[in-house]
Amino acid sequence: MQPISTLAELDARLHSLQQAADASSSEGPGRIPMGQLFKLAENFIAASPEEIEALLNRPDHPPRVVAVSIMDFQARQKNTSEDVRRDALRYAIERLPSDVRDHYLGRKRS
């Protein structure tokens, strides 16, 4: 799979994957396999914070999975500075919508 360079390109690939999932499902909308979403994220690792935020603010599940996965891939890169990692964590804590944070990063347990 080729690297993804724009949000529009990612959207086109997501749309294509959703169409394939729908075509293979006999009961309504199909589910895109998580592995395919992770692969999209890995190929869009150069996404800007604004592009990631745009994905996180979407109501449907697949773009949110891709966004959180991009953040994870970016943080795991060996050449990522501690400042960038710290900023990503701060973003996740302070700016992710609470439903996204709770779902993808785990709920706070009392």
ROSE-4610 file (N, C-alpha, C; in Angstrom, 1 decimal, always signed):
// ROSE-4610
residu = [M/M/M/Q/Q/Q/P/P/P/I/I/I/S/S/S/T/T/T/L/L/L/A/A/A/E/E/E/L/L/L/D/D/D/A/A/A/R/R/R/L/L/L/H/H/H/S/S/S/L/L/L/Q/Q/Q/Q/Q/Q/A/A/A/A/A/A/D/D/D/A/A/A/S/S/S/S/S/S/S/S/S/E/E/E/G/G/G/P/P/P/G/G/G/R/R/R/I/I/I/P/P/P/M/M/M/G/G/G/Q/Q/Q/L/L/L/F/F/F/K/K/K/L/L/L/A/A/A/E/E/E/N/N/N/F/F/F/I/I/I/A/A/A/A/A/A/S/S/S/P/P/P/E/E/E/E/E/E/I/I/I/E/E/E/A/A/A/L/L/L/L/L/L/N/N/N/R/R/R/P/P/P/D/D/D/H/H/H/P/P/P/P/P/P/R/R/R/V/V/V/V/V/V/A/A/A/V/V/V/S/S/S/I/I/I/M/M/M/D/D/D/F/F/F/Q/Q/Q/A/A/A/R/R/R/Q/Q/Q/K/K/K/N/N/N/T/T/T/S/S/S/E/E/E/D/D/D/V/V/V/R/R/R/R/R/R/D/D/D/A/A/A/L/L/L/R/R/R/Y/Y/Y/A/A/A/I/I/I/E/E/E/R/R/R/L/L/L/P/P/P/S/S/S/D/D/D/V/V/V/R/R/R/D/D/D/H/H/H/Y/Y/Y/L/L/L/G/G/G/R/R/R/K/K/K/R/R/R/S/S/S]
num = [1/1/1/2/2/2/3/3/3/4/4/4/5/5/5/6/6/6/7/7/7/8/8/8/9/9/9/10/10/10/11/11/11/12/12/12/13/13/13/14/14/14/15/15/15/16/16/16/17/17/17/18/18/18/19/19/19/20/20/20/21/21/21/22/22/22/23/23/23/24/24/24/25/25/25/26/26/26/27/27/27/28/28/28/29/29/29/30/30/30/31/31/31/32/32/32/33/33/33/34/34/34/35/35/35/36/36/36/37/37/37/38/38/38/39/39/39/40/40/40/41/41/41/42/42/42/43/43/43/44/44/44/45/45/45/46/46/46/47/47/47/48/48/48/49/49/49/50/50/50/51/51/51/52/52/52/53/53/53/54/54/54/55/55/55/56/56/56/57/57/57/58/58/58/59/59/59/60/60/60/61/61/61/62/62/62/63/63/63/64/64/64/65/65/65/66/66/66/67/67/67/68/68/68/69/69/69/70/70/70/71/71/71/72/72/72/73/73/73/74/74/74/75/75/75/76/76/76/77/77/77/78/78/78/79/79/79/80/80/80/81/81/81/82/82/82/83/83/83/84/84/84/85/85/85/86/86/86/87/87/87/88/88/88/89/89/89/90/90/90/91/91/91/92/92/92/93/93/93/94/94/94/95/95/95/96/96/96/97/97/97/98/98/98/99/99/99/100/100/100/101/101/101/102/102/102/103/103/103/104/104/104/105/105/105/106/106/106/107/107/107/108/108/108/109/109/109/110/110/110]
x = [+0.9/+0.0/+0.9/+0.5/+1.3/+1.0/+2.0/+1.8/+0.6/-0.1/-1.2/-0.7/-1.0/-0.4/-1.5/-2.8/-3.8/-5.0/-5.7/-7.0/-8.0/-8.0/-8.9/-8.6/-7.3/-6.9/-7.3/-7.1/-7.5/-9.0/-9.8/-11.2/-11.6/-10.9/-11.2/-10.9/-9.8/-9.5/-10.5/-10.9/-11.9/-13.2/-13.6/-14.8/-14.8/-13.6/-13.5/-13.5/-12.9/-12.9/-14.3/-15.1/-16.4/-17.3/-17.1/-17.9/-17.7/-16.4/-16.1/-16.7/-16.6/-17.2/-18.7/-19.4/-20.8/-21.2/-20.4/-20.7/-20.6/-19.7/-19.5/-20.5/-21.3/-22.2/-23.6/-24.2/-25.6/-26.6/-26.1/-27.0/-26.6/-26.9/-26.7/-25.2/-24.8/-23.5/-22.4/-21.4/-20.3/-19.3/-18.5/-17.5/-16.1/-15.4/-14.0/-13.1/-12.4/-11.5/-10.5/-10.2/-9.3/-8.0/-7.5/-6.2/-6.0/-7.1/-7.1/-7.1/-7.8/-7.8/-6.4/-5.7/-4.4/-3.4/-3.6/-2.7/-2.9/-4.1/-4.3/-3.6/-3.7/-3.1/-1.5/-1.0/+0.4/+0.9/+0.0/+0.4/+0.0/-0.5/-0.8/-0.2/+1.0/+1.7/+2.2/+2.2/+2.7/+1.5/+0.4/-0.8/-0.5/-1.0/-0.8/-1.8/-1.5/-2.4/-3.8/-3.9/-5.2/-6.0/-5.3/-5.9/-6.4/-5.5/-5.9/-7.1/-7.2/-8.3/-9.6/-9.4/-10.6/-11.2/-10.3/-10.7/-11.4/-10.8/-11.4/-12.8/-13.0/-14.3/-15.4/-15.1/-16.1/-17.0/-18.3/-19.2/-19.0/-18.4/-18.3/-17.0/-17.1/-16.0/-14.7/-14.7/-13.5/-12.5/-12.9/-12.0/-11.4/-12.1/-11.6/-10.5/-10.8/-9.8/-8.5/-8.6/-7.4/-6.7/-7.4/-6.8/-6.0/-6.6/-5.9/-4.7/-4.9/-3.7/-2.6/-2.9/-1.9/-1.1/-1.8/-1.1/-0.2/-0.7/+0.2/+1.4/+1.2/+2.3/+3.3/+2.8/+3.7/+4.5/+3.9/+4.6/+5.6/+5.4/+6.3/+7.5/+7.5/+8.7/+9.9/+11.0/+12.2/+12.7/+12.5/+13.0/+12.0/+10.9/+10.0/+10.6/+10.7/+11.3/+10.3/+10.9/+10.1/+9.1/+9.5/+8.5/+7.3/+7.5/+6.3/+5.5/+6.1/+5.4/+4.6/+5.2/+4.5/+3.3/+3.5/+2.4/+1.3/+1.6/+0.6/-0.2/+0.5/-0.2/-1.1/-0.5/-1.3/-2.5/-2.4/-3.5/-4.6/-4.1/-5.0/-5.8/-5.1/-5.8/-6.7/-6.2/-7.0/-8.0/-7.7/-8.5/-9.3/-9.0/-9.9/-11.3/-12.3/-13.6/-13.7/-14.4/-14.4/-14.9/-15.8/-16.3/-15.2/-14.4/-13.3/-12.2/-11.9/-10.8/-11.2/-12.4/-12.8/-12.8/-13.3/-13.4/-12.1/-11.2/-10.0/-8.8/-8.8/-7.7/-8.0/-9.2/-9.6/-10.3/-11.3/-12.1/-11.3/-11.5/-11.0/-11.7/-11.0/-11.6/-11.5/-12.7/-12.7/-12.3]
y = [-1.2/+0.0/+1.2/+2.2/+3.4/+4.4/+5.2/+6.2/+7.1/+7.6/+8.5/+9.9/+10.9/+12.2/+13.2/+12.9/+13.9/+13.3/+14.1/+13.6/+13.1/+13.8/+13.4/+12.0/+11.7/+10.4/+9.3/+9.6/+8.7/+8.5/+9.5/+9.4/+8.5/+8.6/+7.8/+6.3/+6.1/+4.7/+4.1/+4.9/+4.5/+4.2/+5.0/+4.8/+3.5/+3.3/+2.0/+0.8/+0.9/-0.2/-0.5/+0.6/+0.5/-0.1/+0.3/-0.3/-1.8/-2.2/-3.7/-4.4/-3.8/-4.4/-4.5/-3.5/-3.5/-4.6/-4.8/-5.7/-7.2/-7.4/-8.7/-9.1/-8.1/-8.3/-8.5/-9.5/-9.7/-9.1/-8.5/-7.8/-6.4/-5.5/-4.1/-3.7/-2.6/-2.1/-3.1/-3.3/-4.2/-3.5/-4.2/-3.7/-3.8/-2.7/-2.8/-3.5/-4.5/-5.2/-4.2/-4.4/-3.5/-3.5/-4.6/-4.7/-3.7/-3.6/-2.7/-1.2/-0.9/+0.4/+0.8/-0.2/+0.0/+0.3/-0.5/-0.3/+1.1/+1.6/+2.9/+3.9/+3.8/+4.7/+4.6/+3.4/+3.3/+4.0/+4.0/+4.7/+6.2/+6.7/+8.1/+8.7/+8.1/+8.5/+10.0/+10.6/+12.0/+12.9/+12.4/+13.3/+14.4/+15.6/+16.7/+16.6/+17.3/+17.3/+17.8/+18.7/+19.2/+18.1/+17.3/+16.2/+15.1/+14.8/+13.8/+14.3/+15.6/+16.1/+16.1/+16.3/+16.2/+14.8/+13.8/+12.4/+12.1/+12.6/+12.3/+12.9/+14.0/+14.7/+14.1/+13.1/+12.5/+11.6/+11.4/+10.6/+9.1/+8.7/+7.2/+6.6/+5.4/+4.6/+4.5/+4.1/+3.9/+5.1/+6.3/+7.4/+7.7/+7.4/+7.6/+6.5/+5.3/+4.3/+4.6/+5.1/+5.5/+6.6/+7.6/+8.8/+8.4/+7.6/+7.1/+6.3/+5.4/+4.6/+5.4/+6.5/+7.4/+8.0/+8.4/+9.0/+8.0/+6.7/+5.7/+5.4/+5.3/+5.1/+6.2/+7.4/+8.6/+8.6/+8.2/+8.2/+7.1/+6.0/+4.9/+5.0/+6.0/+6.1/+6.5/+5.8/+6.1/+7.5/+8.1/+9.5/+10.6/+10.1/+11.1/+11.6/+12.9/+13.5/+13.4/+13.5/+13.4/+14.6/+15.7/+16.8/+16.5/+15.8/+15.5/+14.4/+13.4/+12.4/+13.1/+14.0/+14.7/+15.5/+16.2/+16.9/+16.0/+14.9/+13.9/+13.4/+13.1/+12.7/+13.8/+15.0/+16.1/+16.3/+16.2/+16.3/+15.3/+14.0/+12.9/+13.2/+13.7/+13.9/+15.2/+16.2/+17.5/+17.7/+17.2/+17.7/+16.6/+15.3/+14.3/+14.4/+14.3/+14.2/+13.1/+13.3/+12.3/+10.9/+10.8/+9.5/+8.8/+9.5/+8.9/+8.5/+9.4/+9.1/+7.8/+7.8/+6.7/+5.4/+5.4/+4.2/+3.7/+4.6/+4.1/+4.0/+4.9/+4.9/+4.2/+3.8/+3.1/+4.0/+3.4/+4.2/+4.3/+5.4/+5.5/+4.6/+3.8/+2.9/+3.4/+3.4/+3.9/+2.8]
z = [+0.0/+0.0/+0.0/-0.8/-0.9/+0.2/+0.6/+1.7/+1.3/+2.3/+2.1/+2.4/+1.5/+1.8/+2.1/+1.9/+2.2/+2.8/+3.5/+4.2/+3.1/+2.0/+0.9/+0.4/+0.3/-0.1/+0.9/+2.2/+3.2/+3.2/+3.0/+2.9/+1.7/+0.6/-0.6/-0.3/+0.4/+0.8/+1.8/+2.8/+3.8/+3.1/+2.1/+1.4/+0.6/+0.0/-0.8/+0.1/+1.3/+2.2/+2.8/+3.0/+3.5/+2.5/+1.2/+0.1/+0.0/+0.2/+0.1/+1.3/+2.5/+3.7/+3.5/+3.0/+2.8/+1.8/+0.7/-0.3/+0.2/+1.2/+1.7/+2.9/+3.3/+4.4/+3.9/+4.5/+4.1/+5.0/+6.1/+7.1/+7.3/+6.4/+6.6/+6.4/+6.9/+6.7/+7.3/+6.5/+6.9/+7.8/+8.5/+9.3/+8.6/+8.6/+8.0/+9.0/+8.6/+9.6/+10.2/+11.5/+12.2/+11.6/+11.1/+10.5/+9.3/+8.6/+7.4/+7.9/+9.0/+9.5/+10.1/+10.7/+11.2/+10.1/+9.0/+7.8/+7.2/+7.1/+6.7/+7.6/+8.9/+9.8/+9.6/+9.4/+9.2/+8.0/+7.0/+5.7/+5.7/+6.8/+6.9/+8.2/+8.5/+9.7/+9.7/+8.5/+8.4/+8.6/+9.0/+9.2/+10.2/+10.0/+10.9/+12.0/+13.1/+14.2/+13.8/+12.9/+12.4/+11.7/+10.9/+10.2/+11.2/+12.2/+13.2/+13.9/+14.3/+15.0/+14.2/+12.9/+12.0/+11.9/+11.9/+12.0/+13.3/+14.4/+15.7/+15.9/+15.2/+15.4/+14.5/+13.7/+12.9/+13.8/+13.4/+14.2/+14.1/+12.9/+12.7/+13.2/+13.5/+14.2/+13.4/+12.1/+11.4/+11.4/+11.1/+11.1/+12.5/+13.5/+14.9/+15.2/+14.8/+15.0/+14.2/+13.0/+12.2/+12.9/+13.4/+14.1/+15.3/+16.2/+17.4/+17.0/+16.0/+15.5/+14.9/+14.2/+13.7/+14.9/+15.9/+17.1/+17.7/+17.8/+18.3/+17.5/+16.2/+15.3/+15.3/+15.4/+15.5/+16.8/+17.9/+19.2/+19.3/+18.5/+18.6/+17.7/+16.8/+15.9/+16.7/+16.4/+17.1/+17.0/+15.9/+15.7/+16.3/+16.9/+17.6/+18.9/+19.0/+20.2/+21.4/+22.6/+23.8/+23.8/+23.3/+23.3/+22.4/+21.3/+20.5/+21.2/+21.8/+22.5/+23.7/+24.4/+25.5/+25.0/+23.9/+23.3/+22.8/+22.3/+21.8/+23.0/+24.1/+25.3/+25.9/+26.0/+26.5/+25.6/+24.3/+23.4/+23.7/+23.9/+24.2/+25.4/+26.4/+27.7/+27.7/+27.1/+27.2/+26.1/+24.9/+23.8/+23.1/+23.3/+22.7/+23.3/+22.5/+23.1/+24.1/+25.2/+26.3/+25.8/+24.9/+24.5/+23.7/+22.9/+22.2/+23.2/+24.1/+25.0/+25.9/+26.4/+27.2/+26.4/+25.1/+24.3/+23.9/+23.4/+22.8/+23.8/+24.8/+25.7/+27.1/+27.2/+28.5/+29.4/+30.1/+31.1/+32.4/+33.1/+34.4/+35.3/+36.1/+37.0/+38.4/+39.1/+40.5/+41.5]
